[in-house]
Amino acid sequence: MDAKTQARFDARARVLKALAHPSRLFMVDVLSQGERCVCELTEMVGADMSTVSKHLAVLRAAGIVADEKRGMQVYYTLKMPCVLRFFDCVSEVMARSAAEYVEVASIR
């Protein structure tokens, strides 16, 4: 693999690694419905503000979300809505796997 190809796949891996946590997946899903402040996300996730802020920093570093400070609050928006297509793909794979499992389990 040449350096340019390696760099492209490294960049893809960074995005996938940023999504590789249930709380971050949840926050991306919530942000797909509109902007939220950290305090709202903290309440929705059910974790402390420090943990939520760290998760948001990972998503921001990968370019998935953007932030804007307004007064004392920081608001986040989904910057990369195309990741929602990936969620759809994952759901489709899960549904197919479940259907195949049911099919195999029902064979006697």
Backbone hydrogen bonds, N-H to C=O, Kabsch-Sander energy under -0.5 kcal/mol:
donor,donor_aa,acceptor,acceptor_aa,energy
6,Q,2,D,-2.5
7,A,3,A,-2.5
8,R,4,K,-1.9
9,F,5,T,-2.2
10,D,6,Q,-2.4
11,A,7,A,-2.2
12,R,8,R,-1.8
13,A,9,F,-2.3
14,R,10,D,-1.9
15,V,11,A,-1.6
16,L,12,R,-2.4
17,K,13,A,-2.9
18,A,14,R,-1.9
19,L,15,V,-1.4
20,A,16,L,-0.6
20,A,17,K,-0.8
21,H,19,L,-2.1
25,L,21,H,-2.6
26,F,22,P,-2.4
27,M,23,S,-2.4
28,V,24,R,-2.4
29,D,25,L,-2.2
30,V,26,F,-2.7
31,L,27,M,-2.8
32,S,28,V,-1.2
33,Q,30,V,-1.6
34,G,31,L,-1.2
36,R,76,Y,-1.9
38,V,74,V,-1.9
41,L,37,C,-2.2
42,T,38,V,-2.8
43,E,39,C,-1.8
44,M,40,E,-2.5
45,V,41,L,-2.9
46,G,42,T,-2.0
47,A,42,T,-1.1
52,V,48,D,-2.2
53,S,49,M,-2.6
54,K,50,S,-1.9
55,H,51,T,-2.2
56,L,52,V,-2.6
57,A,53,S,-2.0
58,V,54,K,-1.8
59,L,55,H,-2.1
60,R,56,L,-2.7
61,A,57,A,-2.5
62,A,58,V,-1.4
63,G,60,R,-1.4
64,I,59,L,-2.4
65,V,59,L,-0.9
66,A,77,T,-2.4
68,E,75,Y,-2.1
70,R,73,Q,-3.1
73,Q,70,R,-2.1
75,Y,68,E,-2.9
76,Y,36,R,-3.3
77,T,66,A,-2.3
78,L,31,L,-0.6
79,K,64,I,-2.2
79,K,77,T,-0.7
80,M,64,I,-1.8
83,V,80,M,-1.9
84,L,81,P,-1.8
85,R,82,C,-1.2
86,F,82,C,-0.8
87,F,83,V,-1.8
88,D,84,L,-2.1
89,C,85,R,-2.2
90,V,86,F,-2.6
91,S,87,F,-2.5
92,E,88,D,-2.1
93,V,89,C,-2.3
94,M,90,V,-2.4
95,A,91,S,-2.4
96,R,92,E,-2.5
97,S,93,V,-2.6
98,A,94,M,-2.4
99,A,95,A,-2.5
100,E,96,R,-2.6
101,Y,97,S,-2.3
102,V,98,A,-2.4
103,E,99,A,-2.4
104,V,100,E,-2.6
105,A,101,Y,-2.7
106,S,102,V,-1.5
107,I,104,V,-1.0
